[in-house]
Amino acid sequence: QAGSSLTDLTTTATPTDQGYYKIKGQKLFISAGDHDGADNIIHLALVRIKDAPPGIKGISLFIIPKKRIKADGSLEFNDVNCTGIYHKLGYRGAPITQLAFGENDDCRGWLVGEANKGLAYMFQMMNGARIDVGLAAACISSAAYYASLEYARERPQGRKLTSKDPLSPQVPIIEHADVRRMLLFQKSIVEGSLALLIQCGLYEDLEHVTEGEERENYNLLLELLTPVAKSYPSEMGILSCSQGLQILGGYGFCEEFPLEQLYRDVRIHPIHEGTTGIQGMDLLGRKMMMKKGKAAQLYLAEVRKAIREAQDDMELKPFADKLQLAVGQLENVTAHLFGIAAKEGPEMFLADATLYLEFFGIIAIAWQWLRQAVCARKALQKNPGESDVNFYNGKMVACRYFFGYELPKIEGLAIRLLSGDGLTVTMKNEYFED
């Protein structure tokens, strides 16, 4: 039951003189933890070796197969039992299981790397997995966007508000301003999220082909943006799919159309591979302080580089100026919160870390939309064909939407983050009683 509190994990490993450890304990919420789609299933598990130091310093990483390999190359049962399958809201194509290790005292595990360094090893995998979660959320949101766009183009209902003739033909609902607003919300979230994820992919690729300080810089940028790339598509994907469902009206609530499944499926992403609350604490409590703030400064330099490029285009200058102000707010809020950390400690400092993550994420997506707008403007100046003109103008309109509708939301978040009243820290649990 440790969940995200890895300090409290209780699965144990007892060493033997045979090169393996005896494993005993449980592992919960394991995606595809047991199924008949493969001859064997190999688990990676964080386990505490007998007499290891307390807390996260005593966590080791183990390989635990469902079936172990015998001397003759055949497989035999490794005392890994599926004790339950969770019946989930969505993602029903992947069985999520509860596993028991060593019920018959015959589960064998093999240590990965050195003892008591499992958490560091796990995070090498986890950072990539978190970006994958953000990508999966963006893909589901993208499917919802295109499904609702198709429906909006085909579904006739009502007439323009300026139409006075009740016998005139009905218009497709995409003609209505509120439907366009919902579609633009979806488009700006989906394509903004994908842009940020691709940016992270670029930093990871560059990390592999550079050396020295340059390589470290790309690693720091990737580390800083990973919690944002995981959480923004995940959280906003829920809202994006919800708007898509809304466009379909009652049909969106029915199984005959894909929106209801997409809405259910997307809901898992703010939860698994580190909840949004964990991502917020990771960003504010670790990543913004990493290397004495070097990661944050590198990121701000990247954003300001995009701002300077956009300011050279008079049509984009208003957006660049808005992002410049947002960056100033980010610096102001961050400095204020660091002051709280120094004066009042970690509880007060991280109380609204999730809101800080949301605040940071909106600005990061605005950065990506400004970069896309710069590219679109350059492409439009080359007199492209009609379909490309529509594509690039669509990018420009989505950028305008994000800066006009989404970026202003940071104002309210900044007010809350600057208040520092510690409401959720100082209140008593009894106040929830009815």
N, C-alpha and C positions, 0 to 999 in steps of 0.2 A: 504493500500500500504506500510505498515511499513516493511514487509519482515523480514530480519535479524536484522533490526534496531528497536529493541523492545521499545526503548525509545519513538518512535514516534507513537505507536499504539493509535488508537482513539476510539475503541469500549468501550462503557461505561456501568456501572452498577449503577442503582439507587436503594437504599435500600427501602424496604417496611416494614410494621409491621406484615407481614404474614410469615416471615421466609425465603422469597426468595427475589431476586433482579430483577428489570426490566432491561433487556439487550437490547442494541441498537448498531448496527454497522455491520461490515462485517467480513468474514473470508474467505481467499483466498487459493487456491491450496490445497484443503482438499481431501486427498486420501479416496476413497469410502465414500465421504461425503453425498451422497444420492443414494439410490438404492432400489430395491424391494427384496433383499435377506434376509431381516430380518423385523420383525414387528416394531422395533424401532431402532433408531440410536442415540447413546449418544456421545455428543461432549465434549471434554475438551478444554477450551479456556482461553487465557490470556486476562484479561479485566482490565480496570482502573475504580475503584469505584469513584463515584462523590466526588470531593474535595480531592482526594488522592494526595500524594506528587508527584511532577513531576519526570520524568525519571523512571529508572527501580525500584526505591524504592517504587513506587506507583502501581506496577503491582500485581494483584491478580489472582488466578486460580479458574475457575468456571466449574461446570457441567451444560451443556445445552442440554437437550434431544430434539429430533425432536418432540416427543410426550410426554406430561407429564401425570402423573398418577392422575386420579381423586379419590375422596373419596371412590367410589365403586369399585376401582381397575381397571376400564377401562381406555383406553388411549384417550387423546384428543390432537388436534393440538397445538403446542407450538409456533406458529408464527416464525418458522424457515423455510425459503424458499430457494430453489435452484435457483439462478438467472443466472447460466451459467455452462456449461460443457466445459472443455478445450479439444481441439483436439490435441493430443500429438504425438510426434515422436515415442514413444514406450510405453510399459506397458499399452497397450490398454485394457487389461482385467480388469483394475481397473478404474472406473470413477473418474476423478479429478474435483472437483466442486468449485464453488464460492457460498458462503452462505450469506444470509441476515438475521440478527436477528432483530426482533421488528419492521417490516414494518408497522404493525397494533398496535404497542405499547402494545403487549401482549406476549412478549417473556420472560419467567421466567428462571432464573439461580440460582444455589445453590452454595454458597461459599465452597471451599475446604480448610480446615485448617484455618489459620489466614489470615486476610486481609493484603495486601501489601507484602506477602511472596510467591507470585505465582511463581516468577522466580526460586527460590530455589527448590520449589516442582517440577516444570517442568523439571529441570535438572536431578532430580532423575530418571525420566522416559526417558529423552532425551539421557543420557549416554548409557542406554541399547539399545535404538532405534538406536543410531549411530553404535554400534557394530553389530546390526542386519542388518543395511545397508551394512556394510563391508562384512558380511556373504552372503547377497543376491548377491552382486557384484561378490564375489569369486565363488558362485554357478553357476551364469550365465557364468562366464569365464571358469569354469570347463566343463560345457556342450559344450561350443564352442571348447575347447581343445579336448574333446573326439570325437566330430563330425569331426573335421579336421584331427585328427589322423586316424580315420576310413577311411576317404576319401583318405588320403595319402597312406595308405596301399593297397587300391584297385585300384587307378587310375594309369594306365600305361601311361607313357609319356617319350620319349627320352631314351637315353642310357648313360652309364657311359662315362665320358670324355676320358677314356682310350680305349674305344671300337672303333675299326676301321671298323667294318663290318656293313654297313647300313641295311643289311637284318637280323641282329640279333634281337631277341625279345626285345621290349621295357621293361623298368624296372618300377616298381612302383615308384611314385615320392618321396616316403620316402627314396629311395636310394640316392637322391641328397642332397648334403651338405647344401645347402641354405634352403631346406625344413626342414631338421633336426634342423637347427638353429632356425627356426621359431617355431617348435614344442617344442624345449627346452626352448625357451623364454616363451611360454605359460605354460609349465609344472612348470618352476621355479617360475613364478608369482602366479599361482593357488595354488600350494602346499606350497609355502612360505607364502602366504596370509592366507591360512587355518591354518597353524602352529601358526601364530601370533594370530589369532582369538581364537584358542584353548588355547593358553597361557593366553589370557585375561579371558577366561572362567575358567581356573584353579585358577587365582587370585581371581575371584569373589567367587568361591566355598570356597576357603581357608579363605576369609574374613568372610564367614558365620559360619565357624567352629572354629575360633580362637578368642582370646580376647586381650584386652589391646593394647600394642605397636605393637605386632605381627599383630593384626587385622588392625591397622592403616597403617602398612607398606604395606600390600596387597592392601588396599584401595588406597594408594598413587600410587602404581605401576599400578593399573587398571586405575586410573584417568589420569596418564601420557600417557599411551599407547592408550587410547580410541580414541583421534583424529587421531592417526596413523592407528589404526585398522579400522577406518572408511574410511580414505582418500586413503591409499595405494591400497587396493583392488579395490576401486572405480576408481581411476585415471588409475592405471595400467591395470585394467580390460578392459578399453576401448582399450588400445593398444594391449592387449592380444587377444581380440575378433577380432580386426582388422587384426592381423597376421593370425588368424584362417581363416578369410574370404579370405585373400590373398592366402592361400594355395589352396583354391578351385578355384582360378582364377575367370573367368567369372561366373561360377556356384555359387560362393559365393555371387554374386551380385543379384542372382535370388531367387524368393520366393520358388522354388522347394526344396531348401536346407535351414536348420535352421539358418545358420550363419547370414543372413541379419536381421532376427528378433532379435537374440541375441545381435547383434551389436547395434540395435536401443534401445533395452531394457536396456542395461547396461549403457547407456549414462546418465540416470537420477541420478545415485548414487553419483556423485560428487556435485550434486545440492541440493537434499532434505536432511532434517534433519541437516542442517548446511553445507553451501558450503565449498569447499576446502580452500578458503580464510579465512573463519571463523575458520576452524580447525587449520590453520597455526598460526593465532593470538592466539588461545586458547593454543596451545602447547608452543609457544615461550613466549607469554606475560603473561600466567597464570601458566601453568603446570610446566615449568622448574624452576619457582620461588617458587612453592608451598612449604610451610613450610620451607622457607629460603633455598630452593634447596634440601631438603631432598628427595623428590620424584626422582629427577634426580640422586642423589647419589645412591639410592637404585637400580635404573635401571642399572646404570653403574656397580654396584657390581654383578648383575645378569649376565650381559654380560661377565664380567671378569671371573666369575665362569665357564662359558662355555668355555672360551678361555683356562683356565688352564687345564680343563679336556681334551680338544682336543690336547694340546701341549704334552701330554703324549704318543700320537700316532704319530709316525714319518711320516706317510702318511698324517695325518691331520695337522701337525705342520705348513706347509706353509700357510694354510687357517687361522689357529689361529693367526699367525703372521700378516697376512693382516688385520684381524679384529682388532687386537690390535692397529695397525697404524690408522685404521679408527676411533676407539674410541678416540685416541689422537687428531685426527682432529676435532671430534665432540666437545671435551672439548675446544680446541683452538678457534673454530668458535663461540661457545656459549659464552665464556669469552669475545671475541672481541665484540660481539653484546651487551652484558650486559654493556660493556664500552660505546658503542654508546648510549644506553638508558640513562646512567648517564650524559653524556655530551651534547647530542643533542636532547633528548626527545623521546616520543613514536612514532611520525610520522616517523622519520628516523630509529628508532629501529625496527619497525614492517613492514617497507616498503617491504622487501623481505621475510616476514614470510612464505609465501607459498613455496618458494624455500628452506627455512630451514626445513619445514615439509617434503619435498621430500628428502632432504639430510639425515634427521633423519630416514625416512622410509626405505631407501635403507640399511642403517646400521642395522636397526632392523630386516629386512628380512634376511640379511647375518647372523645375530646372530641365527635366527631360522634354517637356512640351516646348520650352523655348528653343532647345536644340533642334527639335523636329521642325519648328517653324522656320528656323534659319535655313535648314535644308530645303524646305518646301519653297521658300521665297527664291532661293537660288535656282531651283528647278523650273519655277514658273517663268523666270526671266529668259529661259532658253526656248520659249515658244513650243512647249510639248503638244502632243495630240490631245483630242477632246477628253478621252478617258483619263489620261494622266492629269489634265487640268482639273477635272473633277476630284481626282484622288488628292492632289496637293491642296486644292481649295478646301477639301474636307478636313485635311490636317490643320489648315489655318483656322477654320471655324471651331474645331475641337480645342485648339489652343486658346482661342478667344473665350470659349465656354469655360475652360478650366480656370483661367485667370479671372473671369468675371463671376463665376459661381462657386468654385471650390477654394481658391486661394484666400478669399476674404474670411473663410472659416478660422484661419489662424488667429484672427483678432480676438475672438472669444476665448480661444484656448490660451492665448498669451495672458489675458486678464486673469484667468484661473491659475495659471502656473506662477504668475508674479504675486499672487495673494499671500501664499505661504502661511495660511491660517491653520494648517494641520487638522482640518475637520475630521478626516477619516482615521487619523491617528489618535486623537484625543477623546473621541466619543466612546460611550460605553455600549457593550453588546446588549445590555438590557433595554436600550432605547428602541430596539426592533420589536419588542414585545407588544402585542395588541391588547 
